[in-house]
Each structure stands twice: as structure tokens, then as C-alpha cells.
């Protein structure tokens, strides 16, 4: 079975609005559904985009500082027999009706270190 990354894009303004936790609860339920189905391998919600640090060449800046209306809110890795099934799974993500969208990409490979790469 192939693995696919589903990148979640949310409107920038939605990150700043408080809906009482309703949107988060819907995402939590969606995550539980995918886990129960056995399709989700891993999922990560990201801190707000205002917490990011960007590196462009030799320049490091606080924040994303990209001219964009959407930011990456999180991502998950799923297993699906093919892209069509992966798209159906991605289409069910609540962000699709919460003003955002998803991007689906095949996973090329995994790197799981078996020992620390660098010790301090």
C-alpha cells in the first residue's frame, strides 16, 4: 500500500479567530475516524504561523513573511491503495469546508533514525 502526505492549508485569518474549539473538535473527530479505519500513519498539528522562523539562503527571520492568504496548519501521512482513494480520504478533512484546503502528495520514502544523528 502506498503512503500519501496530506498537507492542510488554512486561511491566515482563521488562525486568529476563536470559535470556541469547534473546528479543533471536528479535526479531532476526523483524526479518530481515520485511526479507526486504519488509514492514518501519523498526524501533526502545527503551532500558529506566527510562531515560525524562516530561512531563505543565509537570512533567518521570525515569522513566515510570505505574501499568502493560506498557511500550512498541519499534515498527516495516510496509507491508501492508490491516489484516487487518497484523494477521497483527503476530501473528507474538515478543513475543506472550514475555508481551507488540502494538498495530497505521494510519499517518496521514510527516514527513521535508529540512533541519534548528532550528540551534544
N, CA, C and O of each residue as an XYZ file, in Angstrom:
480
protein
N       0.855     -1.176      0.000
C       0.000      0.000      0.000
C       0.898      1.236      0.000
O       1.929      1.258      0.673
N       0.513      2.246     -0.742
C       1.297      3.481     -0.867
C       0.976      4.445      0.277
O      -0.104      4.395      0.866
N       1.936      5.324      0.579
C       1.727      6.371      1.573
C       1.567      7.715      0.875
O       2.207      7.989     -0.140
N       0.703      8.540      1.439
C       0.444      9.875      0.914
C       0.482     10.880      2.055
O      -0.023     10.612      3.145
N       1.078     12.030      1.800
C       1.048     13.143      2.746
C      -0.132     14.027      2.384
O      -0.331     14.366      1.217
N      -0.900     14.391      3.376
C      -1.993     15.343      3.190
C      -1.606     16.604      3.943
O      -1.556     16.610      5.173
N      -1.334     17.668      3.204
C      -0.973     18.954      3.802
C      -2.250     19.770      3.969
O      -3.029     19.902      3.025
N      -2.466     20.310      5.148
C      -3.664     21.084      5.443
C      -3.354     22.568      5.357
O      -2.450     23.062      6.031
N      -4.100     23.272      4.532
C      -3.934     24.719      4.378
C      -5.136     25.426      4.974
O      -6.280     25.092      4.666
N      -4.872     26.406      5.828
C      -5.936     27.176      6.467
C      -5.772     28.646      6.123
O      -4.650     29.132      5.977
N      -6.894     29.360      5.992
C      -6.793     30.810      5.787
C      -6.075     31.454      6.970
O      -6.286     31.059      8.116
N      -5.243     32.426      6.698
C      -4.465     33.095      7.750
C      -5.394     33.662      8.820
O      -5.114     33.512     10.009
N      -6.474     34.298      8.436
C      -7.368     34.922      9.407
C      -8.008     33.909     10.343
O      -8.258     34.230     11.504
N      -8.280     32.700      9.875
C      -8.922     31.699     10.723
C      -8.052     31.305     11.900
O      -8.576     30.902     12.938
N      -6.743     31.408     11.769
C      -5.864     31.095     12.869
C      -6.060     32.079     14.006
O      -5.851     31.733     15.169
N      -6.454     33.283     13.689
C      -6.566     34.322     14.702
C      -7.956     34.380     15.328
O      -8.142     35.056     16.340
N      -8.932     33.689     14.751
C     -10.289     33.712     15.269
C     -10.499     32.560     16.236
O      -9.966     31.469     16.037
N     -11.286     32.807     17.294
C     -11.594     31.764     18.264
C     -13.033     31.336     18.070
O     -13.947     32.151     18.197
N     -13.244     30.063     17.763
C     -14.591     29.542     17.536
C     -15.062     28.681     18.697
O     -16.003     27.899     18.560
N     -14.404     28.828     19.835
C     -14.768     28.037     20.990
C     -14.284     26.601     20.926
O     -14.714     25.760     21.716
N     -13.395     26.317     19.991
C     -12.846     24.974     19.874
C     -13.621     24.048     18.958
O     -13.282     22.869     18.853
N     -14.661     24.552     18.285
C     -15.491     23.703     17.419
C     -14.703     23.127     16.246
O     -14.831     21.943     15.935
N     -13.894     23.951     15.599
C     -13.119     23.472     14.448
C     -12.113     22.419     14.896
O     -11.944     21.402     14.223
N     -11.448     22.647     16.016
C     -10.467     21.684     16.533
C     -11.147     20.358     16.882
O     -10.610     19.285     16.607
N     -12.329     20.443     17.488
C     -13.068     19.225     17.851
C     -13.428     18.424     16.606
O     -13.375     17.194     16.619
N     -13.791     19.115     15.538
C     -14.119     18.435     14.289
C     -12.884     17.738     13.709
O     -12.988     16.630     13.184
N     -11.726     18.379     13.803
C     -10.478     17.773     13.335
C     -10.099     16.572     14.208
O      -9.635     15.552     13.698
N     -10.297     16.698     15.511
C     -10.002     15.579     16.406
C     -10.871     14.369     16.059
O     -10.384     13.238     16.040
N     -12.159     14.608     15.784
C     -13.060     13.519     15.414
C     -12.631     12.887     14.088
O     -12.644     11.665     13.944
N     -12.253     13.725     13.125
C     -11.780     13.216     11.826
C     -10.544     12.344     12.027
O     -10.427     11.283     11.414
N      -9.632     12.782     12.872
C      -8.422     12.017     13.165
C      -8.777     10.665     13.782
O      -8.216      9.638     13.397
N      -9.695     10.663     14.728
C     -10.131      9.416     15.351
C     -10.748      8.477     14.321
O     -10.520      7.267     14.362
N     -11.530      9.036     13.397
C     -12.144      8.223     12.340
C     -11.083      7.563     11.465
O     -11.186      6.376     11.154
N     -10.065      8.323     11.066
C      -9.002      7.765     10.224
C      -8.194      6.710     10.975
O      -7.769      5.713     10.390
N      -7.985      6.933     12.267
C      -7.273      5.931     13.065
C      -8.093      4.643     13.164
O      -7.547      3.547     13.042
N      -9.387      4.774     13.381
C     -10.271      3.613     13.485
C     -10.294      2.834     12.162
O     -10.336      1.604     12.164
N     -10.266      3.558     11.029
C     -10.249      2.919      9.713
C      -8.904      2.252      9.419
O      -8.814      1.388      8.548
N      -7.859      2.658     10.151
C      -6.530      2.110      9.936
C      -5.786      2.726      8.765
O      -4.826      2.136      8.267
N      -6.218      3.922      8.309
C      -5.564      4.550      7.161
C      -4.490      5.556      7.562
O      -3.571      5.807      6.783
N      -4.582      6.142      8.764
C      -3.633      7.185      9.144
C      -2.420      6.594      9.843
O      -2.554      5.822     10.793
N      -1.244      6.957      9.369
C       0.011      6.514      9.960
C       0.464      7.501     11.030
O       0.885      7.094     12.113
N       0.380      8.799     10.731
C       0.813      9.840     11.669
C       0.113     11.144     11.301
O      -0.288     11.342     10.154
N      -0.028     12.025     12.280
C      -0.615     13.339     12.032
C       0.015     14.347     12.982
O       0.348     14.026     14.123
N       0.172     15.569     12.492
C       0.781     16.630     13.280
C       0.042     17.934     13.039
O      -0.089     18.379     11.899
N      -0.442     18.547     14.113
C      -0.982     19.899     14.034
C       0.183     20.836     14.335
O       0.984     20.570     15.231
N       0.276     21.915     13.596
C       1.377     22.858     13.784
C       0.930     24.044     14.626
O      -0.243     24.418     14.616
N       1.862     24.626     15.347
C       1.592     25.859     16.079
C       1.232     26.946     15.059
O       1.525     26.790     13.874
N       0.603     28.039     15.495
C       0.243     29.104     14.556
C       1.446     29.600     13.752
O       2.586     29.558     14.214
N       1.161     30.068     12.544
C       2.227     30.524     11.650
C       3.047     31.658     12.245
O       4.184     31.878     11.827
N       2.497     32.376     13.205
C       3.235     33.464     13.845
C       4.384     32.943     14.705
O       5.242     33.719     15.125
N       4.407     31.642     14.969
C       5.476     31.035     15.765
C       6.621     30.536     14.891
O       7.616     30.031     15.411
N       6.498     30.668     13.582
C       7.505     30.094     12.689
C       8.732     30.986     12.556
O       8.690     32.190     12.808
N       9.814     30.354     12.154
C      11.053     31.035     11.805
C      11.418     30.562     10.411
O      11.414     29.360     10.146
N      11.730     31.480      9.522
C      12.020     31.136      8.132
C      13.499     31.322      7.818
O      14.153     32.230      8.333
N      14.004     30.451      6.971
C      15.383     30.557      6.493
C      15.325     30.626      4.979
O      14.770     29.739      4.330
N      15.896     31.676      4.418
C      15.985     31.859      2.970
C      17.442     32.188      2.673
O      17.899     33.305      2.915
N      18.156     31.216      2.153
C      19.588     31.423      1.942
C      20.281     31.566      3.279
O      20.201     30.674      4.123
N      20.969     32.695      3.482
C      21.666     32.947      4.737
C      20.863     33.827      5.687
O      21.363     34.195      6.750
N      19.626     34.173      5.325
C      18.816     35.088      6.124
C      17.809     34.304      6.960
O      17.048     33.494      6.429
N      17.808     34.550      8.282
C      16.859     33.926      9.200
C      15.954     35.019      9.737
O      16.437     36.036     10.235
N      14.630     34.819      9.639
C      13.676     35.818     10.100
C      12.601     35.156     10.957
O      12.272     33.985     10.762
N      12.065     35.907     11.894
C      10.927     35.434     12.673
C       9.689     35.543     11.799
O       9.490     36.545     11.113
N       8.868     34.520     11.828
C       7.630     34.532     11.057
C       7.846     34.055      9.639
O       8.976     33.980      9.157
N       6.743     33.733      8.973
C       6.849     33.234      7.600
C       7.155     34.331      6.593
O       7.887     34.095      5.632
N       6.608     35.529      6.795
C       6.817     36.675      5.927
C       6.652     36.353      4.448
O       7.387     36.869      3.607
N       5.699     35.513      4.142
C       5.352     35.241      2.755
C       4.035     35.932      2.464
O       3.152     35.983      3.320
N       3.902     36.461      1.270
C       2.634     37.063      0.875
C       1.685     35.933      0.507
O       1.709     35.428     -0.615
N       0.853     35.545      1.459
C      -0.049     34.433      1.236
C      -1.337     34.628      2.012
O      -1.372     35.323      3.028
N      -2.381     34.011      1.521
C      -3.659     34.058      2.211
C      -3.901     32.785      3.004
O      -4.818     32.720      3.823
N      -3.070     31.768      2.756
C      -3.193     30.500      3.463
C      -1.847     30.091      4.041
O      -0.792     30.447      3.516
N      -1.905     29.338      5.129
C      -0.692     28.811      5.751
C      -0.896     27.320      6.002
O      -2.029     26.845      6.080
N       0.198     26.593      6.127
C       0.101     25.178      6.446
C      -0.250     25.054      7.924
O       0.470     25.555      8.787
N      -1.359     24.385      8.204
C      -1.839     24.230      9.573
C      -1.413     22.898     10.178
O      -1.348     22.754     11.399
N      -1.126     21.934      9.326
C      -0.738     20.621      9.810
C      -0.607     19.662      8.653
O      -0.783     20.039      7.494
N      -0.296     18.420      8.972
C      -0.191     17.410      7.932
C      -0.371     16.034      8.547
O      -0.192     15.841      9.750
N      -0.727     15.093      7.705
C      -0.806     13.706      8.153
C      -0.297     12.800      7.043
O      -0.237     13.191      5.878
N       0.063     11.597      7.424
C       0.508     10.588      6.481
C      -0.521      9.463      6.533
O      -0.849      8.959      7.607
N      -1.021      9.080      5.374
C      -2.022      8.014      5.300
C      -1.517      6.893      4.395
O      -0.571      7.072      3.627
N      -2.158      5.752      4.499
C      -1.937      4.655      3.571
C      -3.188      4.505      2.727
O      -4.306      4.554      3.240
N      -2.996      4.325      1.441
C      -4.116      4.130      0.531
C      -3.628      3.289     -0.647
O      -2.452      3.348     -1.007
N      -4.523      2.510     -1.245
C      -4.103      1.669     -2.357
C      -3.701      2.451     -3.603
O      -2.902      1.975     -4.410
N      -4.262      3.665     -3.759
C      -3.914      4.478     -4.921
C      -4.293      5.937     -4.666
O      -4.894      6.266     -3.643
N      -3.935      6.798     -5.605
C      -4.180      8.232     -5.450
C      -5.667      8.555     -5.356
O      -6.050      9.443     -4.595
N      -6.505      7.865     -6.105
C      -7.948      8.145     -6.054
C      -8.512      7.945     -4.646
O      -9.302      8.758     -4.166
N      -8.104      6.868     -3.996
C      -8.560      6.625     -2.624
C      -7.972      7.671     -1.683
O      -8.664      8.157     -0.788
N      -6.705      8.022     -1.875
C      -6.078      9.059     -1.045
C      -6.824     10.385     -1.181
O      -7.013     11.097     -0.195
N      -7.246     10.715     -2.393
C      -7.998     11.958     -2.608
C      -9.353     11.914     -1.916
O      -9.800     12.921     -1.368
N     -10.007     10.761     -1.933
C     -11.290     10.629     -1.236
C     -11.115     10.813      0.267
O     -11.933     11.465      0.918
N     -10.053     10.240      0.812
C      -9.766     10.403      2.241
C      -9.477     11.875      2.541
O      -9.999     12.421      3.513
N      -8.662     12.509      1.724
C      -8.293     13.919      1.939
C      -9.504     14.835      1.821
O      -9.621     15.809      2.565
N     -10.390     14.533      0.908
C     -11.583     15.363      0.680
C     -12.477     15.405      1.915
O     -13.228     16.364      2.096
N     -12.411     14.393      2.757
C     -13.242     14.335      3.971
C     -12.690     15.195      5.100
O     -13.358     15.366      6.120
N     -11.484     15.741      4.939
C     -10.898     16.541      6.013
C     -11.748     17.782      6.264
O     -12.113     18.473      5.312
N     -12.072     18.084      7.526
C     -12.931     19.228      7.841
C     -12.419     20.564      7.310
O     -13.212     21.473      7.063
N     -11.126     20.694      7.133
C     -10.595     21.976      6.678
C     -11.154     22.353      5.303
O     -11.203     23.530      4.946
N     -11.572     21.343      4.540
C     -12.117     21.603      3.197
C     -13.418     22.401      3.243
O     -13.721     23.130      2.299
N     -14.191     22.278      4.318
C     -15.407     23.094      4.427
C     -15.270     24.189      5.484
O     -16.236     24.886      5.792
N     -14.066     24.334      6.036
C     -13.805     25.395      7.008
C     -13.047     26.557      6.369
O     -12.465     27.382      7.074
N     -13.053     26.624      5.049
C     -12.422     27.742      4.358
C     -11.014     27.483      3.877
O     -10.404     28.356      3.260
N     -10.481     26.301      4.145
C      -9.123     25.964      3.724
C      -9.134     24.907      2.639
O     -10.109     24.765      1.901
N      -8.057     24.178      2.551
C      -7.948     23.140      1.543
C      -6.841     22.172      1.889
O      -6.142     22.334      2.889
N      -6.691     21.171      1.055
C      -5.661     20.160      1.264
C      -4.841     19.979      0.002
O      -5.285     20.296     -1.102
N      -3.653     19.469      0.184
C      -2.786     19.074     -0.922
C      -2.367     17.643     -0.627
O      -1.986     17.326      0.499
N      -2.436     16.783     -1.629
C      -2.083     15.378     -1.454
C      -0.844     15.091     -2.284
O      -0.789     15.412     -3.471
N       0.154     14.480     -1.645
C       1.391     14.123     -2.353
C       1.814     12.713     -1.979
O       1.747     12.332     -0.810
N       2.244     11.943     -2.953
C       2.805     10.629     -2.622
C       4.073     10.819     -1.785
O       4.854     11.741     -2.019
N       4.260      9.935     -0.814
C       5.472      9.952     -0.002
C       6.536      9.176     -0.757
O       6.321      8.029     -1.149
N       7.679      9.805     -0.957
C       8.767      9.166     -1.697
C       9.464      8.103     -0.856
O       9.822      7.036     -1.356
N       9.651      8.403      0.411
C      10.331      7.454      1.282
C      10.337      7.944      2.712
O       9.983      9.090      2.990
N      10.741      7.076      3.612
C      10.810      7.389      5.033
C      12.247      7.362      5.496
O      13.049      6.563      5.011
N      12.576      8.230      6.432
C      13.874      8.172      7.098
C      13.574      8.127      8.592
O      13.095      9.100      9.176
N      13.862      6.994      9.188
C      13.643      6.824     10.622
C      14.996      6.488     11.238
O      15.487      5.369     11.087
N      15.607      7.460     11.937
C      16.930      7.193     12.506
C      16.856      6.104     13.571
O      15.926      6.076     14.377
N      17.833      5.214     13.569
C      17.882      4.162     14.571
C      18.760      4.544     15.752
O      18.731      3.877     16.786
N      19.532      5.602     15.611
C      20.359      6.117     16.692
C      20.469      7.630     16.505
O      20.222      8.133     15.408
N      20.830      8.353     17.548
C      20.970      9.806     17.394
C      21.966     10.162     16.296
O      23.047      9.579     16.207
N      21.591     11.118     15.472
C      22.462     11.556     14.375
C      23.605     12.394     14.929
O      24.742     12.273     14.472
N      23.316     13.236     15.902
C      24.322     14.130     16.470
C      24.115     14.224     17.972
O      23.015     14.535     18.429
N      25.140     13.964     18.727
C      25.039     14.098     20.188
C      25.779     15.348     20.622
O      26.835     15.681     20.084
N      25.216     16.032     21.596
C      25.819     17.272     22.118
C      26.790     16.971     23.200
O      27.396     17.886     23.758
